[in-house]
């Protein structure tokens, strides 16, 4: 046997040893995808090695699906980039210049820029200052200045029979889902009424009413309430799929970039961001921040590659990816994939069940993935089990 023949044989055997496992893996994962597919479902899947860029699984990966809450990956990532993870919201209380004790003569004005975490308890803690400064009476109105945001309270394409969050520059997180989108002042008035009640509970009499208006230059800053950093708020949006947090945050992005928090401005920033990642002509449609819109359309490829981008550009698992739910531990992933190291976002609407994230496989490889299942008629828990079976197969065999 010649040396050349021996080298050729060794090379041939080596190629077989490499290719056979790959072929078996490919056949196995596609068998799971096709044979276990939920009844009547339309399925897309894309798995990619974060480090090498190698495509691990592709199945209808460039077809458009309704993303549901996977939309939050896009909207919160653009906020991470535009506002920065350490950005904090400020909600400011203004009072007339001059002495305010024992009677504050004039209005108390509250101005905000969309803090999704503002609460009655935070108001109680901060409004103690009126008591400490000796205020016994406010001879004027409680004025809510929500002029940083437009009066568009709901998103485009939201279902009317769902508890949709109401968007405003001043909200209280305890009750964001109780207002008609046709009442432009309802959310602000609710904020003002709760504000007034806290003052009354502290024994401070307010002679006037709650009204919507604007702060004037004759007033001075009195109390400034700051939120926790944006990275913590994005974690709430992504780990627990808070629709209100996502919508408030994206409106703030529109405010920061264009000076006014409207649907149009927010969508423009979001769409420009997606086009920057995937090119001017890659097909997609996004109408809101939280994914309630049934008009939204994204592909599995886009979502997985967006997570690869976030991982590589924002500090790996310690940056933006850390705002996703940890498998088996928290949020919407608390009961799923408990033995796998994975960070993931889920997305659910009627006949829609999706998942996207990054996992570490059994052999230590980092894999970004997205599975989108639309139009099924089986129970949703059957579809989530289908997701998990596909993910577990890749985790165990790649």
SERORO-938435 format. One record per atom (N, C-alpha, C): x, y, z. Coordinates in pm, whole numbers, padded with zeros to 5 digits, always signed. Example, Ala and Ser with C-alpha at 12.3 -4.5 7.8 and 13.67 -1.06 7.14 Angstrom:
residues 2
+01319-00569+00780/+01230-00450+00780/+01320-00330+00780/+01285-00225+00708/+01367-00106+00714/+01290+00003+00787/
end
This chain:
residues 398
+00086-00119+00000/+00000+00000+00000/+00089+00124+00000/+00071+00215-00097/+00157+00333-00108/+00122+00434+00001/+00222+00522+00029/+00201+00626+00129/+00092+00723+00084/+00090+00751-00047/-00013+00843-00100/-00152+00785-00081/-00165+00654-00107/-00295+00587-00089/-00336+00588+00058/-00237+00564+00146/-00265+00562+00290/-00313+00699+00337/-00245+00805+00291/-00287+00941+00330/-00427+00972+00280/-00455+00928+00159/-00587+00950+00101/-00695+00876+00178/-00663+00753+00219/-00758+00673+00296/-00786+00736+00432/-00678+00782+00498/-00695+00847+00629/-00781+00971+00617/-00755+01049+00511/-00834+01171+00489/-00981+01137+00466/-01004+01031+00389/-01141+00989+00359/-01213+00944+00485/-01144+00865+00568/-01203+00817+00693/-01231+00933+00788/-01138+01030+00792/-01157+01148+00878/-01281+01225+00838/-01298+01242+00706/-01416+01315+00656/-01544+01242+00695/-01541+01109+00687/-01658+01030+00726/-01689+01049+00874/-01584+01046+00958/-01604+01062+01102/-01662+01200+01135/-01629+01298+01052/-01682+01433+01075/-01824+01445+01022/-01846+01393+00900/-01974+01415+00834/-02087+01330+00891/-02058+01205+00925/-02164+01116+00972/-02237+01172+01094/-02163+01215+01199/-02236+01274+01313/-02318+01396+01275/-02265+01478+01182/-02339+01597+01140/-02468+01559+01068/-02457+01458+00983/-02576+01411+00910/-02678+01355+01007/-02632+01275+01102/-02723+01216+01201/-02788+01324+01285/-02709+01427+01325/-02765+01538+01403/-02872+01609+01322/-02839+01641+01197/-02932+01712+01112/-03061+01634+01093/-03049+01506+01065/-03168+01423+01047/-03250+01416+01175/-03180+01407+01289/-03249+01395+01417/-03327+01518+01453/-03265+01636+01438/-03334+01759+01479/-03450+01790+01384/-03433+01765+01255/-03543+01792+01162/-03655+01691+01178/-03622+01573+01224/-03725+01475+01255/-03811+01522+01371/-03746+01579+01473/-03821+01633+01587/-03911+01747+01541/-03855+01839+01461/-03932+01955+01415/-04055+01913+01336/-04038+01818+01244/-04149+01782+01154/-04245+01680+01213/-04192+01582+01285/-04280+01476+01335/-04359+01519+01458/-04306+01613+01536/-04374+01656+01658/-04451+01787+01639/-04457+01836+01518/-04518+01967+01491/-04664+01969+01537/-04706+02070+01614/-04845+02079+01661/-04943+02088+01544/-05062+02038+01567/-05163+02029+01463/-05192+02165+01400/-05187+02172+01270/-05216+02289+01186/-05114+02401+01201/-05005+02376+01273/-04909+02483+01304/-04824+02521+01184/-04783+02647+01186/-04687+02702+01092/-04561+02729+01173/-04450+02662+01140/-04332+02661+01227/-04210+02716+01155/-04131+02794+01228/-04001+02838+01181/-03899+02823+01292/-03775+02789+01257/-03671+02771+01357/-03536+02810+01300/-03453+02867+01386/-03317+02903+01345/-03227+02898+01468/-03120+02817+01457/-03020+02805+01562/-02884+02836+01499/-02803+02919+01565/-02673+02956+01510/-02569+02960+01621/-02451+02910+01592/-02339+02913+01686/-02292+03057+01700/-02299+03110+01821/-02268+03251+01845/-02124+03282+01808/-02032+03194+01838/-01890+03222+01820/-01841+03197+01677/-01883+03087+01617/-01834+03053+01483/-01923+03105+01372/-02048+03137+01404/-02142+03178+01301/-02203+03063+01224/-02169+02940+01263/-02219+02822+01194/-02370+02807+01217/-02442+02785+01108/-02586+02761+01119/-02608+02618+01165/-02678+02602+01275/-02701+02470+01334/-02834+02412+01289/-02938+02495+01287/-03072+02454+01243/-03132+02567+01162/-03193+02533+01051/-03270+02633+00976/-03393+02567+00916/-03508+02625+00947/-03635+02570+00899/-03734+02686+00888/-03768+02723+00768/-03854+02841+00744/-03799+02964+00817/-03668+02973+00825/-03606+03076+00910/-03623+03217+00856/-03650+03232+00728/-03665+03365+00669/-03810+03399+00638/-03902+03315+00685/-04044+03345+00668/-04093+03432+00782/-04195+03511+00755/-04247+03605+00853/-04351+03540+00943/-04339+03566+01074/-04431+03515+01175/-04476+03630+01265/-04591+03613+01328/-04632+03707+01433/-04544+03680+01555/-04464+03777+01600/-04366+03751+01705/-04421+03756+01847/-04539+03818+01868/-04591+03841+02004/-04482+03911+02086/-04458+03865+02209/-04367+03937+02298/-04219+03924+02262/-04185+03846+02159/-04046+03850+02112/-04013+03988+02056/-04117+04067+02025/-04099+04205+01983/-04019+04283+02087/-04034+04247+02214/-03964+04319+02321/-03812+04308+02308/-03763+04202+02245/-03618+04192+02222/-03571+04311+02141/-03645+04344+02036/-03609+04456+01949/-03627+04591+02019/-03742+04610+02081/-03773+04741+02139/-03686+04774+02260/-03658+04674+02343/-03575+04703+02461/-03427+04713+02424/-03385+04642+02319/-03245+04654+02278/-03217+04791+02218/-03310+04845+02141/-03289+04980+02089/-03287+05081+02203/-03366+05059+02307/-03363+05147+02424/-03229+05137+02496/-03177+05015+02506/-03045+04992+02568/-02939+05074+02495/-02949+05079+02363/-02849+05151+02284/-02871+05303+02285/-02996+05346+02276/-03025+05489+02265/-03015+05559+02401/-03076+05501+02503/-03080+05563+02635/-02960+05524+02721/-02911+05402+02703/-02801+05351+02785/-02854+05275+02905/-02786+05167+02945/-02838+05083+03054/-02845+05152+03189/-02769+05262+03208/-02770+05334+03336/-02866+05452+03337/-02938+05474+03229/-03036+05583+03223/-03138+05569+03335/-03174+05682+03398/-03279+05681+03500/-03387+05781+03464/-03511+05745+03494/-03624+05836+03476/-03628+05936+03591/-03676+06055+03561/-03700+06154+03667/-03846+06199+03660/-03911+06200+03774/-04045+06256+03787/-04033+06371+03886/-04069+06491+03841/-04038+06612+03918/-04165+06681+03966/-04163+06720+04091/-04272+06797+04152/-04228+06942+04164/-04311+07033+04111/-04281+07176+04114/-04380+07248+04207/-04332+07350+04274/-04416+07434+04359/-04386+07580+04329/-04476+07673+04367/-04449+07816+04344/-04324+07861+04419/-04257+07961+04365/-04140+08016+04434/-04186+08088+04561/-04101+08086+04661/-04133+08152+04786/-04173+08054+04895/-04225+08108+05005/-04259+08027+05121/-04382+07939+05093/-04376+07814+05140/-04489+07722+05118/-04549+07673+05250/-04500+07721+05362/-04547+07674+05492/-04610+07788+05572/-04727+07768+05631/-04806+07644+05638/-04899+07625+05517/-04919+07736+05437/-05008+07727+05322/-04929+07749+05194/-04939+07653+05106/-04878+07666+04973/-04981+07734+04884/-04952+07857+04843/-05047+07934+04763/-05014+07916+04614/-05098+07840+04545/-05075+07811+04404/-05087+07662+04379/-05051+07621+04262/-05064+07481+04222/-04940+07400+04257/-04960+07270+04269/-04849+07175+04272/-04851+07104+04137/-04737+07106+04066/-04730+07051+03930/-04636+06930+03929/-04681+06822+03866/-04598+06702+03854/-04572+06678+03707/-04444+06665+03671/-04407+06640+03532/-04322+06514+03523/-04356+06427+03427/-04282+06302+03411/-04248+06274+03267/-04158+06178+03248/-04118+06138+03113/-04132+05988+03091/-04233+05928+03161/-04270+05792+03127/-04223+05682+03218/-04177+05713+03337/-04125+05610+03429/-04228+05498+03446/-04196+05376+03399/-04293+05267+03411/-04302+05210+03551/-04207+05245+03637/-04202+05186+03771/-04260+05276+03879/-04309+05394+03842/-04367+05484+03942/-04487+05417+04009/-04497+05434+04142/-04601+05365+04217/-04655+05453+04329/-04766+05411+04387/-04824+05483+04501/-04726+05484+04618/-04658+05373+04641/-04562+05367+04751/-04448+05466+04734/-04403+05482+04610/-04296+05580+04584/-04348+05721+04612/-04472+05748+04572/-04531+05878+04602/-04540+05900+04753/-04585+05800+04825/-04597+05814+04970/-04463+05848+05034/-04358+05780+04990/-04226+05801+05047/-04176+05943+05019/-04199+05993+04899/-04144+06123+04861/-04230+06241+04906/-04361+06221+04913/-04449+06331+04953/-04443+06361+05102/-04371+06279+05178/-04348+06310+05320/-04278+06445+05337/-04207+06485+05232/-04134+06612+05243/-04228+06729+05269/-04349+06724+05210/-04445+06831+05237/-04472+06842+05386/-04487+06726+05450/-04513+06723+05595/-04392+06777+05670/-04273+06730+05634/-04151+06773+05703/-04126+06922+05688/-04171+06980+05576/-04152+07123+05553/-04267+07207+05608/-04358+07143+05679/-04463+07217+05748/-04581+07258+05665/-04603+07196+05551/-04717+07231+05467/-04844+07171+05527/-04942+07255+05552/-05071+07211+05607/-05183+07219+05504/-05166+07308+05407/-05272+07331+05310/-05212+07370+05176/-05276+07324+05068/-05239+07366+04933/-05358+07440+04875/-05342+07571+04859/-05449+07655+04809/-05435+07666+04657/-05469+07555+04591/-05454+07550+04446/-05486+07410+04396/-05449+07383+04273/-05479+07255+04210/-05359+07161+04210/-05387+07035+04186/-05283+06936+04155/-05281+06925+04002/-05172+06970+03941/-05164+06977+03796/-05070+06868+03744/-05120+06791+03649/-05041+06683+03589/-04991+06729+03453/-04858+06738+03440/-04796+06777+03313/-04742+06651+03245/-04821+06599+03153/-04781+06478+03079/-04748+06511+02934/-04701+06633+02910/-04685+06684+02774/-04567+06624+02699/-04481+06548+02763/-04370+06484+02693/-04416+06371+02600/-04534+06313+02629/-04588+06204+02548/-04711+06251+02472/-04738+06186+02360/-04862+06212+02286/-04980+06154+02364/-05101+06185+02318/-05221+06133+02386/-05268+06002+02325/-05181+05930+02253/-05212+05798+02198/-05193+05695+02309/-05301+05643+02361/-05295+05560+02481/-05277+05412+02452/-05315+05367+02332/-05299+05226+02295/-05216+05217+02168/-05160+05098+02144/-05081+05075+02025/-05166+05036+01905/-05102+05035+01789/-05169+05000+01663/-05184+04848+01653/-05306+04802+01624/-05330+04660+01604/-05352+04581+01732/-05384+04649+01843/-05412+04578+01968/-05555+04526+01968/-05574+04410+02030/-05707+04350+02037/-05791+04418+02146/-05916+04442+02116/-06002+04517+02208/-06045+04435+02329/-06044+04303+02318/-06090+04221+02430/-05975+04175+02519/-05863+04248+02516/-05747+04214+02598/-05721+04331+02691/-05659+04301+02807/-05623+04408+02901/-05497+04478+02853/-05516+04578+02768/-05402+04649+02711/-05353+04759+02805/-05222+04779+02813/-05171+04886+02899/-05199+05023+02838/-05225+05120+02922/-05243+05258+02876/-05111+05332+02891/-05070+05399+02784/-04939+05464+02780/-04956+05612+02812/-04870+05663+02901/-04875+05805+02936/-04741+05844+02997/-04713+05974+02995/-04588+06022+03055/-04588+06009+03207/-04707+05997+03266/-04719+05977+03410/-04819+05865+03435/-04769+05750+03477/-04856+05637+03509/-04819+05583+03647/-04909+05504+03702/-04881+05429+03825/-04888+05281+03790/-04785+05208+03823/-04775+05070+03776/-04883+04979+03835/-04950+05022+03944/-05053+04938+04004/-05176+04924+03915/-05201+05025+03829/-05325+05022+03751/-05303+05084+03614/-05242+05006+03525/-05216+05056+03390/-05316+05003+03288/-05403+04911+03326/-05487+04842+03228/-05636+04871+03244/-05671+04985+03299/-05813+05006+03334/-05876+05124+03261/-05811+05176+03157/-05860+05301+03099/-05896+05287+02953/-05996+05364+02911/-06037+05366+02771/-05935+05443+02689/-05900+05394+02569/-05806+05469+02485/-05865+05599+02433/-05998+05614+02442/-06064+05735+02394/-06058+05849+02495/-06027+05818+02620/-06020+05921+02724/-05874+05961+02741/-05835+06068+02674/-05693+06107+02668/-05636+06144+02804/-05722+06188+02897/-05673+06237+03027/-05692+06138+03141/-05749+06021+03113/-05786+05929+03221/-05664+05884+03303/-05554+05850+03236/-05437+05800+03307/-05377+05910+03392/-05367+06030+03336/-05312+06144+03411/-05400+06180+03530/-05531+06177+03510/-05622+06209+03621/-05611+06105+03731/-05594+05981+03693/-05576+05876+03794/-05449+05902+03875/-05342+05939+03807/-05218+05972+03876/-05242+06088+03974/-05309+06193+03924/-05334+06311+04009/-05423+06281+04127/-05525+06200+04108/-05615+06166+04219/-05542+06086+04326/-05455+05995+04284/-05376+05921+04382/-05276+06012+04453/-05219+06105+04380/-05128+06204+04439/-05200+06285+04546/-05318+06332+04511/-05397+06412+04605/-05436+06330+04728/-05472+06205+04707/-05510+06118+04820/-05394+06099+04917/-05274+06081+04864/-05157+06065+04952/-05139+06190+05038/-05154+06308+04977/-05143+06432+05053/-05252+06440+05160/-05374+06407+05122/-05485+06408+05218/-05460+06311+05333/-05407+06194+05302/-05377+06095+05407/-05270+06146+05503/-05185+06237+05456/-05084+06298+05543/-05141+06419+05619/-05270+06445+05600/-05335+06555+05672/-05321+06690+05603/-05283+06689+05476/-05266+06814+05400/-05392+06838+05317/-05455+06950+05339/-05579+06985+05269/-05546+07047+05134/-05615+06999+05030/-05600+07056+04896/-05732+07121+04858/-05732+07252+04837/-05857+07323+04812/-05904+07309+04668/-05811+07286+04577/-05845+07282+04435/-05873+07141+04384/-05864+07126+04254/-05896+07001+04187/-05773+06941+04120/-05791+06825+04061/-05687+06765+03978/-05712+06808+03834/-05608+06854+03766/-05622+06901+03629/-05498+06863+03548/-05514+06861+03417/-05401+06837+03327/-05355+06971+03272/-05226+06999+03282/-05173+07127+03236/-05023+07121+03218/-04959+07238+03227/-04814+07244+03208/-04750+07328+03317/-04626+07293+03348/-04551+07371+03445/-04505+07500+03379/-04498+07607+03458/-04452+07736+03405/-04319+07775+03468/-04255+07874+03411/-04122+07917+03458/-04128+07981+03596/-04246+08016+03642/-04257+08078+03775/-04253+07975+03887/-04241+07848+03852/-04237+07742+03952/-04093+07691+03968/-04066+07630+04081/-03933+07576+04109/-03942+07426+04137/-03830+07357+04109/-03823+07216+04143/-03828+07199+04294/-03908+07104+04337/-03922+07080+04481/-03881+06937+04519/-03932+06842+04447/-03897+06701+04471/-03865+06636+04336/-03752+06567+04330/-03715+06492+04209/-03707+06344+04245/-03793+06264+04183/-03797+06120+04208/-03728+06048+04094/-03628+05967+04126/-03551+05897+04023/-03580+05747+04028/-03586+05689+03911/-03610+05545+03900/-03480+05468+03919/-03490+05337+03925/-03373+05252+03919/-03319+05259+03776/-03196+05213+03749/-03141+05219+03613/-03226+05144+03511/-03216+05189+03386/-03294+05131+03278/-03273+04981+03266/-03152+04932+03290/-03126+04788+03276/-03217+04707+03369/-03250+04761+03486/-03341+04693+03576/-03484+04694+03523/-03523+04806+03461/-03658+04817+03406/-03674+04728+03284/-03570+04720+03201/-03574+04631+03085/-03582+04486+03131/-03517+04454+03243/-03527+04318+03298/-03671+04282+03332/-03746+04377+03386/-03887+04352+03416/-03965+04329+03286/-03936+04412+03185/-04005+04397+03056/-03978+04261+02994/-03854+04214+03003/-03817+04091+02933/-03836+03964+03017/-03795+03967+03141/-03808+03847+03225/-03955+03814+03252/-04035+03918+03278/-04175+03897+03316/-04271+03941+03206/-04217+03979+03092/-04295+04018+02975/-04396+04128+03006/-04350+04234+03072/-04438+04345+03106/-04464+04431+02983/-04589+04431+02938/-04626+04512+02822/-04617+04660+02853/-04659+04698+02973/-04655+04839+03012/-04511+04891+03014/-04419+04817+03074/-04280+04861+03081/-04223+04878+02940/-04250+04782+02853/-04195+04790+02717/-04247+04912+02643/-04377+04938+02653/-04435+05051+02581/-04384+05185+02635/-04378+05197+02766/-04329+05321+02826/-04184+05348+02785/-04104+05243+02785/-03962+05258+02753/-03943+05302+02608/-04016+05240+02514/-03997+05278+02374/-04048+05420+02348/-04156+05463+02415/-04201+05602+02400/-04091+05698+02448/-04020+05659+02551/-03911+05743+02601/-03798+05751+02499/-03777+05644+02424/-03677+05647+02316/-03718+05749+02210/-03846+05749+02172/-03896+05849+02077/-03879+05990+02130/-03904+06007+02259/-03886+06137+02323/-03741+06180+02318/-03649+06090+02349/-03507+06124+02352/-03455+06161+02214/-03495+06086+02112/-03440+06109+01977/-03507+06225+01905/-03639+06236+01918/-03713+06335+01840/-03782+06442+01924/-03766+06437+02056/-03820+06543+02140/-03965+06529+02178/-04029+06418+02136/-04170+06398+02169/-04200+06249+02164/-04264+06198+02269/-04290+06055+02280/-04420+06014+02214/-04420+06005+02083/-04538+05962+02008/-04515+05824+01950/-04624+05760+01904/-04612+05631+01838/-04523+05644+01715/-04546+05747+01634/-04469+05763+01511/-04320+05776+01539/-04283+05863+01634/-04142+05883+01664/-04077+05757+01720/-04149+05687+01807/-04095+05565+01867/-04076+05457+01761/-04177+05441+01674/-04167+05342+01568/-04053+05373+01472/-04034+05500+01444/-03928+05538+01350/-03791+05498+01405/-03767+05525+01533/-03638+05486+01591/-03622+05334+01587/-03729+05262+01623/-03723+05116+01625/-03699+05059+01485/-03773+05109+01388/-03758+05058+01252/-03622+05092+01192/-03571+05210+01222/-03438+05246+01174/-03331+05156+01235/-03350+05118+01360/-03256+05028+01426/-03256+04890+01359/-03375+04837+01332/-03384+04706+01268/-03324+04710+01127/-03349+04818+01055/-03292+04832+00921/-03140+04842+00926/-03089+04904+01030/-02943+04912+01045/-02883+04773+01063/-02955+04684+01133/-02905+04549+01156/-02918+04460+01033/-03028+04476+00958/-03060+04378+00854/-03071+04436+00713/-03049+04564+00699/-03055+04623+00567/-03190+04686+00539/-03188+04777+00445/-03306+04858+00414/-03423+04776+00362/-03395+04662+00296/-03502+04592+00225/-03537+04456+00286/-03482+04422+00402/-03519+04295+00467/-03663+04309+00517/-03752+04215+00483/-03894+04230+00517/-03922+04211+00666/-03995+04302+00725/-04044+04290+00862/-04149+04399+00883/-04221+04390+00995/-04317+04495+01030/-04328+04502+01181/-04312+04621+01236/-04325+04641+01380/-04411+04764+01405/-04516+04747+01486/-04609+04855+01514/-04614+04896+01660/-04552+04818+01748/-04553+04853+01889/-04425+04806+01955/-04418+04821+02086/-04298+04780+02160/-04313+04646+02228/-04437+04611+02266/-04458+04496+02353/-04497+04369+02280/-04546+04381+02156/-04584+04263+02081/-04731+04228+02085/-04814+04314+02143/-04959+04289+02141/-05018+04308+02002/-04952+04385+01918/-05005+04411+01785/-05003+04284+01700/-05118+04253+01643/-05127+04137+01553/-05073+04170+01415/-05032+04295+01393/-04975+04335+01265/-04823+04312+01260/-04760+04289+01374/-04615+04272+01377/-04574+04146+01301/-04461+04153+01232/-04407+04038+01159/-04255+04039+01166/-04197+03929+01213/-04051+03912+01217/-04018+03769+01176/-03891+03743+01148/-03848+03609+01111/-03764+03547+01222/-03759+03415+01230/-03671+03349+01328/-03524+03389+01310/-03483+03403+01186/-03345+03445+01157/-03316+03581+01220/-03406+03677+01205/-03385+03812+01258/-03368+03809+01410/-03454+03736+01477/-03452+03738+01622/-03328+03670+01678/-03289+03557+01621/-03168+03489+01669/-03045+03574+01641/-03038+03633+01524/-02921+03714+01490/-02916+03845+01570/-03032+03898+01607/-03036+04015+01695/-02975+03981+01831/-03004+03861+01880/-02946+03819+02008/-02794+03797+01995/-02749+03747+01882/-02605+03735+01858/-02541+03874+01861/-02605+03970+01794/-02556+04108+01794/-02550+04164+01935/-02657+04142+02014/-02661+04193+02151/-02552+04129+02235/-02531+03999+02218/-02428+03928+02294/-02290+03983+02262/-02261+04003+02135/-02127+04045+02094/-02099+04192+02119/-02203+04273+02120/-02183+04418+02133/-02216+04474+02271/-02276+04392+02356/-02318+04442+02487/-02283+04344+02598/-02155+04312+02608/-02099+04244+02725/-02152+04104+02749/-02173+04028+02644/-02206+03886+02656/-02325+03859+02745/-02311+03760+02832/-02421+03723+02922/-02440+03825+03035/-02346+03918+03052/-02355+04015+03161/-02421+04146+03119/-02452+04159+02990/-02513+04282+02941/-02660+04264+02912/-02701+04301+02792/-02843+04296+02755/-02901+04156+02771/-02825+04053+02737/-02876+03916+02744/-02921+03881+02886/-02859+03942+02986/-02896+03914+03126/-03036+03962+03160/-03095+04048+03075/-03232+04095+03101/-03337+03993+03059/-03295+03888+02987/-03388+03782+02950/-03408+03688+03068/-03515+03613+03066/-03544+03520+03175/-03445+03404+03174/-03401+03364+03293/-03310+03251+03306/-03390+03122+03314/-03355+03025+03229/-03429+02899+03223/-03434+02831+03359/-03555+02789+03399/-03574+02716+03523/-03569+02800+03648/-03553+02932+03637/-03531+03013+03757/-03625+03130+03775/-03667+03196+03667/-03740+03321+03689/-03833+03353+03572/-03926+03442+03599/-04012+03497+03496/-04084+03393+03414/-04095+03419+03286/-04170+03330+03198/-04096+03199+03170/-03972+03187+03216/-03894+03063+03196/-03878+02985+03326/-03948+03024+03430/-03927+02962+03562/-03947+02811+03561/-04044+02762+03489/-04072+02619+03491/-04020+02542+03371/-03930+02604+03293/-03888+02541+03168/-03736+02520+03161/-03695+02407+03102/-03554+02379+03072/-03464+02397+03194/-03505+02338+03304/-03440+02364+03433/-03294+02320+03438/-03255+02220+03360/-03118+02171+03366/-03029+02230+03257/-03078+02332+03186/-03003+02393+03076/-02970+02537+03111/-02847+02579+03085/-02810+02719+03101/-02858+02795+02978/-02961+02874+02995/-03019+02947+02882/-03085+03074+02931/-03076+03177+02849/-03146+03303+02872/-03242+03321+02756/-03370+03340+02786/-03468+03336+02677/-03584+03432+02700/-03646+03471+02590/-03769+03551+02590/-03878+03469+02523/-03993+03465+02585/-04107+03395+02527/-04205+03495+02468/-04291+03446+02379/-04392+03533+02319/-04519+03455+02293/-04629+03501+02353/-04754+03427+02344/-04872+03520+02314/-04950+03484+02216/-05080+03544+02188/-05173+03428+02150/-05295+03459+02119/-05384+03354+02072/-05328+03293+01943/-05307+03160+01943/-05252+03086+01830/-05107+03124+01798/-05039+03183+01894/-04897+03219+01876/-04820+03177+02000/-04712+03102+01980/-04623+03065+02090/-04480+03057+02037/-04394+03147+02086/-04258+03159+02035/-04157+03162+02149/-04032+03137+02115/-03924+03149+02212/-03796+03184+02138/-03713+03269+02200/-03582+03304+02144/-03486+03328+02258/-03361+03290+02239/-03264+03311+02346/-03125+03264+02307/-03040+03252+02406/-02905+03197+02389/-02883+03093+02497/-02831+02977+02458/-02803+02871+02554/-02658+02826+02542/-02613+02757+02646/-02484+02689+02642/-02512+02540+02632/-02465+02477+02525/-02495+02336+02503/-02413+02249+02599/-02442+02121+02595/-02375+02024+02681/-02224+02023+02660/-02181+02055+02539/-02038+02057+02507/-01976+02196+02523/-02055+02291+02575/-02000+02423+02604/-02013+02525+02492/-02084+02492+02387/-02101+02587+02276/-02215+02684+02307/-02197+02808+02265/-02301+02910+02281/-02385+02914+02153/-02514+02893+02167/-02603+02886+02051/-02721+02981+02071/-02738+03072+01976/-02857+03157+01975/-02967+03085+01897/-03090+03097+01944/-03198+03021+01881/-03328+03099+01879/-03413+03061+01787/-03550+03114+01784/-03641+03009+01722/-03750+02981+01790/-03855+02893+01737/-03986+02972+01739/-04053+02977+01626/-04179+03051+01616/-04287+02956+01565/-04397+02950+01639/-04508+02862+01604/-04637+02945+01600/-04696+02954+01484/-04820+03030+01465/-04931+02939+01414/-05055+02982+01440/-05176+02921+01379/-05206+02779+01427/-05159+02741+01545/-05188+02607+01595/-05326+02603+01661/-05381+02484+01675/-05511+02469+01740/-05502+02383+01865/-05382+02337+01898/-05362+02259+02021/-05344+02354+02139/-05353+02305+02263/-05327+02390+02379/-05184+02446+02377/-05166+02563+02432/-05036+02629+02428/-04929+02548+02499/-04965+02477+02606/-04864+02400+02678/-04805+02288+02591/-04883+02240+02495/-04831+02140+02401/-04723+02203+02313/-04744+02327+02274/-04649+02397+02187/-04521+02430+02263/-04534+02474+02388/-04412+02504+02465/-04330+02378+02490/-04397+02265+02509/-04325+02138+02523/-04252+02104+02393/-04313+02137+02280/-04251+02117+02148/-04124+02203+02135/-04135+02332+02175/-04016+02418+02179/-03904+02350+02257/-03939+02308+02376/-03837+02257+02469/-03772+02129+02415/-03849+02048+02346/-03793+01924+02292/-03689+01955+02184/-03718+02054+02100/-03622+02093+01997/-03496+02152+02060/-03515+02241+02155/-03400+02305+02222/-03316+02201+02293/-03382+02111+02361/-03309+02007+02436/-03230+01914+02342/-03288+01888+02223/-03216+01802+02128/-03086+01869+02084/-03093+01998+02052/-02971+02070+02011/-02874+02078+02127/-02924+02109+02244/-02837+02117+02364/-02763+01986+02388/-02829+01876+02367/-02773+01744+02398/-02682+01691+02289/-02698+01740+02166/-02630+01677+02052/-02536+01769+01974/-02531+01898+02010/-02442+01986+01935/-02326+02031+02023/
end
